[in-house]
């Protein structure tokens, strides 16, 4: 009888743990749901301090998803933003996608995080409305807490002149994608790609297998901590390690590697008051993958 009770107790504990793991860890049904400010008509588009569009409903994304639930107000905003850009060819637009810290491990397609994936989903809407993809750049931001009042926001800029501090604007597309140094060991060139980066790499391999006239460019970037020469070399070593990974994956096409070191930040390395800006430095430590046509191809 004692053996039976002991065995039953062990079985019961295992069953409870297995159910918790399936429900909470795999299905993510135990997490506190975020507070969504549904229907808030605070979406706007500004050209500097000048309002272009105001009073539109914020885009709504289900928790842990990068597929928007579009409203008629969202569709009208896209249509009017595309129309304004057509009338003002000297301006480009940046879409900033946001995600909660509790969504950090959510699946996000070929992109590194939900913020990028959400911005990309809205970018596709603008492209369908007639905006040239080269006029759209993407940024991202992680938000702490359980409220995401502004999943995406928009900003206008004049290329090469109004980019804050001459910060580099990124595309985040299949042909021009970027991943952070989270895929590398700290202060190291050891490449250890995460799930989203591996998914992207597999897609790139399949694409290059089918398009022998295309090649892959890999460019390493760093923050401004350390010397300029050291950062250049670190960026180059990381680009080379990433190239080795693609070779081991079976990519036979041409792969070129380069480094810009700390010379092309996408975010400020320090705050306006001179204090360190860890979030900005994290964005600057990155590797850029570009699929381009071979010379003479």
N, C-alpha and C positions, 0 to 999 in steps of 0.2 A: 504493500500500500504506500509506504514511504517513497519507494522508487517511482511509483506511478505519479504521486503528487509532485515529486521533484521534476520529473520529466514534463508533466503538464505545465508546471510553473515556468520552466525554461521555454516551452513552446509558446506559452501565452506572452512572455516578454518579447520573444522573437517576432510574434505576430504583430504586437503593438508597434514595435520599432519599424518593422517592414512597412506597415500601413503609414506610419508617420513619414518615413523616408519617401514613399511613393507620392503621398499627398502634398507634403511640404517641400521636399527637395526637388522632386522631379516635376510635379505639376504646379508648384509655387502657389498653392491655395491657402497657405497659412500666413502669408505676409499681410501686413496691414495695407489695405487698399488706399491709394492716394486720394486726396481731396481734389476733385476736378472742378474748376470754376467754369461750369458749362454755360454756354451762351453769352459769355462776357463780350460786350461789343467794344473792345478796347484795341483791336488790331488796327495798326496805322502804318503808313509809309511816309517817311520824311526825306526831304532833300536838304540836309543840314538842319536848320531850325524851321524850315518852311514845310508845312504839312501839305502832302500831295493827296493822300487818301486817309480818311479817319472814320471811326465809328463802325467798323466791320467786326463780325464775330470771329473770335479766336478759333484757329484750327483745333480740332479735337482728335486726339490719338488714344485708342484704348490702351490700357496699362500693358506695358511690355510689348507694344506693337509699333511698327513704323508705317502702318497703312492708315491714312486719315479717314475719318467719317465725315465726308464733305457735306456742308450745308449750302443752301443757295447763296448765302452771304459770302462764304468762302469762294464759290465759283465766280461771283461778281467781282470780288477783290482781285482774283487772278486775271480776269478779263480786263479790268481797268488798269492794273499794274502793267500788263503786257501792252496795252494801248499807249500808256504814258511813255514806256520805254521805246516804243516805235517812233513816237513823236520827238524823243530826246535821245538820239543815237550817241551822244557824247557821254552818256551816263551808263554805268553798270550797276548791278544789284548783288548784294550779299544776303544769303539766307542763313540765319543762325538757328540750328536745331538744338533743342534741349531735352535732357532726360534726367529722371530722378536717380539718386545714388542707389536706390533699391532696384533699379532697372539695369544696372551696370553689366550684369551677366546675361541679359536677355539676348536672344538671337537677333542679329541685325543684317542678315544677308551677307554680302561681300564687304560690308563696311565694318569699321572697328567698333562702333558704338551706335546706340539708337539715335543720338543727336544727329550724327551724320546721315544715317538712314532716313530719318524724318525729313531733314532738309532736302535730301536727294529726291524723296517722294514729291515734295512740293516743287522742286526744280523741274521735275518731269511735267508737272501741270503747266508751268510757265513755258516750257519748250513746246508743248502741244498747242499753247495759245499763240505761238509764233515768235517767242524770244529765242535768239541765237544762244546756244549753250555756252559759247565763249564769253558771253556777257554776264554769266551767272557764276558766282563763287560761293563757297560754303564754309561756314564756321560751326563750332559746336560748344556746348557748355553743360556740365553736370550740375544739377541742383540738389542740395541737401534738403531733407525733410520729406513730407508726404503731400505737398501741394505743387502742382505744375500749372500755374496760371497762364503762362505764355510758352506753349510748346515750340513755336517758331516765331521769329521776328525778322524784319527786313530792313536793310539799309542801302542807301544809294551812294555811289562814289564816282569820281572821275578817275579813270585809269591813269596811273603814274603820277598823279598830282595830289589827290585827296586821300590816297591810301595812308592811314595813320602811321606816321613814322616810317613810311615806305615799307610797311609790312607786306610780306608776300601773300597774295591771295591764292587759295587752293581750289581745285576743281572737285575732287572726290568723285570720280567716275570710274567706270571699268577701265578705260584707256589711260586714266591719270589718277591713280589712287595713292593714298598715304596712310601709313601706320606708325604709331608712336613707338618710343623705345621700351614700352612694356613688353615687346617681343624680344628684348635683349636683356641679358644679365646687367646688373647695375655697373656703370662705368666700364663696360666690357663690350667686346665685339661678338660675343657668343650669341648666335641667333637661335631663339627658342620661340617660334611663332605660335600665337594663340589660335583658338578655333576659327575665328573669323579670317585671320590672315592665311591659315591653311586652306580654308574654303576658297579664298580669292586666288591663291597660288595654283590650286587644282584647276580653277576656271581659266587662268592664264595659260597653263600648259595645254589644255584642250584647244584653246583658241589658236595658239601659236602652231600647234600640230596641223591645224586646218588652214592656216594662213602663212605659208612659207615666205611670203614677201614682207612679213612684219618681224620686228625684233623687240627686245625688252631693254629699257634703260632703267638703271637703279641709281638713285642719288641719295647720299647720306647727309643728314643735317644734325646739328647739335645746338645746345644753348650756349650762353656766353661765359659759363663758368670754366675757368682754365684758360690757357694761352691759345691764341689764334692758330698757331701751327699745330698744337696738340689736338685741337678740335677738328681741324681739317683732316688730320690723320685718322682720328677716331671715326669720323663720318665715312672716310674711304674704307677703313677696315670693316665697318658694319655693312657697307654696300657690297663688299667682296664676299662677306659671309652669307649675305642674303642670296647673292648670285650662286654660291656653292649649293645652297639649299635647293634652288631651282634646277641646278644641274642634277643633283641627286634625285630630284623628282622626275627627271626624264626629259627636261626641256633641251631640245637640240638646236634651237634657233640661236641667233647671235644675241649675246647679252653684254652690254657695256656698263661700266661702273664709274661713278664720279662722286665728288664730295663738294659741298658748299660750306661745310663746317658751320660756323656761327654767322655766316654772312647773309643769310636769307631767312630771318625769323618770321614766323607767321603771327606771333604775339609778343608783347613787350616782356623782356626778361626781368624788368623791375617796374615798380609802381611809380606814379607821378611824384611821390614824395621821396623816391630813392630806395624804398624798402624792397626786399626781395619779392619776386612774383612767382612762386612755385608753380601755379597753374599755367602761367605763360611759358615758363621754361619747359614744362612737361610737353606742351604742344610743339615747341621748337625742336625737341629731341625726336626726330622722326626719320623715316625712310620713304622715299617717293618712288613709285613704280610707274613707268610710262611705256605704253605700247605704241610704237611708232613704225613708220614704213622704213624699210632698209634703203640706204642710199642707192640710187639706180634701180630700185625695185618698182 
